[in-house]
Amino acid sequence: MKTQDFNLYDVICRNAQIYPDRDSVVFNDVRLTHSQFKEKCDRLAAGLVKLGVEKGDRLGIVAHNCDEFMVLYGAVAKLGAILLPVNWRFQQNEVEFVLSDCTPKFVFAGPEYRKTVEEAAGKVDSIEGCYTIGGGEASERFQLFEDLYSEDGADAEFDVPSDSGFVIIHTAAVAGEPRGALLSQSNVVHANMQIMVRNRLGPDDCHICILPLFHIAALSLAMAVMHAGGKNAIVERFDPELTLKLIEKEKGTNFFHFAPILQMILDKYEEAGGAYDLSSLRQVGGMDSPENIMRFKELVPNVVIGTGFGQTEALPVTGGPMEERPGSAGKPMPLARVALFDDHDREVPVGTPGEICVRSPVVFLGYWGRDEDTAYTFRNGWHHTGDIGRFDEDGYLWYVKRKAEKELIKPGGENVYPAEVEKTILEHPDVAETSVIGVADKQWGEAIKAICVLEPGKSLDPQELIDFVASKIARYKKPKHVVFVDSLPKAEDGEVDRDQIKKAHGGQY
């Protein structure tokens, strides 16, 4: 390591030094101070070294949120290993794909996912062993998480430069297969600094972690609050009543949400007759309808509703208070240079839509094992996000749409690319052609709609096709609406004309 290096384990050490007795992680009956959190990270890292884990090795995890999830993040940060958190909503074949894609040495599984992981481990040659996480008993295949903790070697130091890989998060499948975005420790440290500045975070802050820790939104806010010396109150799976209780009990100041979380919190609050004290909340970020945001502002008038633009590959890029310029995605963050380019990578003038491109220390290292995809994304020295936006004269970014090559649907905050759903639908023997689009949805923000052409002489019930897709890929990727048509409109090049389909079937950009 160079004297200029500063990684995530340095954050943990700093907290233990200057905030030793302040709470760091709270989960159910577990309460760890910053000093205790460091001690657990050290002991787990020592145990992983005994297993043969080295810098750069991947460790998979399929589990709900828990205190051990955070400790595992801390231990890999110390060792320079790379955590591979898998979306627990994935189907068996999707879990197997992610594990095969990144070849982890060991895999940790929550009680609900041990059968899935055990089956996957039998097909992925790199996996040397499996461990529990989040409770449960040992078995022939799974050893106990707590047995990994070791005092021997807990004080060891490791050479982990800040540009070392830290986490691989698989993004939605642009061309039918998920791609693993590799983030470095430096990426996360710089993202922390930007979020700390934007949210004015300090040691008195408490993040109510209601989103899953495999998601960049939960991970980024958890790490930023930790970096500030604050507390992460971990929720195993989102529950509106528990969330309200934790905000009151732990004096929660921040949380991140996706539709329909905010509505569920509001409804539960009203159902309880306003019996919860939410006055500690300072900052809430996420995506929801204007109606729900207005309801929440009426309930907690002093809270700042944050807006912004970012993605797994670069977070955050822009941001600011929503009320500062309603409808915009805020201004570029302090460590981000943002430019808008046309299809020939020429910068467009103010007011003209162009692809949002970024130079920043928060830009990821690249897609795991996909050098061509990485080179294309990083062409001409800029990270090309695949999103279209425009700047106004005051420097606020306004989101316009996704580029056609990266068209995206976001039901409940999850990223779904039409190509993956279309590929799955076409596996059904009765479907000849299909086009998948996003449509407005009151509950989830956006829903998936499939427009299909059947094979000659075939008939198919829409629900049967929906269930078919749900059996093949994660259920959040299944269509909510299915429409059968005689033909799909085509452009001059013979490709499906998605713009015409959207006009005819209510598609959203």
C-alpha positions, 0 to 999 in steps of 0.5 A: 500500500502507498501512504496515500491509500485509504480503504474501507477498512481504514474507515472501520479503524478510524471509527473504532479509534474516535467513536469506540463506544457509539453504536455502529450496527443494530440488528434485532437484539444485536447491538455493536459499537464501532469498536466491537464491529471492528473486532468482529471484522478482524476475527472474521477476516482471520478465520477467512485467512485460515480457509485460504481466502486471499486478496481478489478471491470472491465470496458469494452471499445469498441472504437477507439483511443481518448484522453478519452481512455487514461484518462480512463486508468489513472482513473482505474490506480488510483482506482485499477479497471481493464480496459477491452479493446475489439477489435473493429474488433470483430463480435457481438458474439465475443464482447459478449463472451469477455464481458461475460468472464470478467463481467464488471460493466460498458461499454464504447462504441464509436459511431460506436459500441453502437448498438453492446454494447447495444445488448451485454449489454442485455445479460451480467447480470453484466453490470449496465450501458453504457457510450459514449466515443469518442464523440456522444450524450446521449441516453436512454441506453448511458450516456455521458462520460463527465458527469462522471467527478466530482470535489467532491472526486477528491483529494481522495487517494486509496490503490492500490498495484502495483501488482493490476490488470490493464488491461485484453487483450484477446489473440487469441483463442488457442482452439477456445475461446479467453483467457483474459491475466490479466496484473498488474500495476507492469507488465506495470511499469516494461515493461515501464522501459525496453522500456525506456532503449531500446528506450532511452526515455525521456521527449522530446519523442513523440509517434505517436500512430497509433495502436489501444489502445486495442493492447498490442503494442500500450498500452505498447509504450504509457505507456512507453513514458508517464512514460518518461514524453513524449507526446502521439499523438493519432490517432483515426484510422491509416491514412498514411497522418495524420501520416505523418502530426503528425510526422512533427507537433508534432516532433514524435520520435517513433511509432509501426507498423504492415504490411502494415502500413509502406508501406502505409506511404512510398507510401503516402510520395512518392505520396506527393513528400516528402513534410513531415519532418520526421527527428525527428524520432528516433525509429520505431518498428514492423514487415514488409518486408525487402524491406519496412524496407530498403525503410524506412531507405533510407528515414530516415537514422538515425532512429533505426529499433527495433526488439524483441520478446514479447507477450501480456503475457510478453512484452518485452522479448528480443530486440535491434536494427535490424541492430545489428544482422539482422534476430535475435530478439535481446538479453534478456531485462534487467529485463528478464531471458530467457531460452529454454526448450525441451518438457520435460522442460530440457534446451537445449544447445546453437544453439538448438531450444527450447521453449522460457521460461521467468522469469520476472516482466513483465510476466502477472498474468494469464488468467482470470478465467482459472486457469488450463491454467495459471498453465500449462503456468507457470509450473516449475516456468517459463512462457512458451510462446509457441514459439520456438527459439534458441540462438546463441553464442553471446546471440542473440535470433532467432525466429524459429516457434510456438509450434504445440499446439499454432500455430499462424498466424499473418495477419497484426500483429493480432494474429489468431489461426488456431483452431478458424478458423477451428472451424468456417469453420466446422460450414458450413454444406458442410465442412467435414474437414479442416486444416488452415495454414499461408502462406506468403503474400506481403501486410499483411506479412502472410495470412490465407489459408484453405484446406478443404474436402467437404461432399460427393456430395457437392460443394462450392464456395471458396468466399462463404466460406470466406464470411461465416467465415467473418460473424461469427468472425472478418474479419481479421480471414477469409481465404484469400485462400481456397482450396478444396481437396479430403482428408487431410494427417493424422499422425499415431495417426489419427490427421491431419498431419499439416507438410505435409499440409504445404509442399503441400500448401505453409505453413509458420512456 
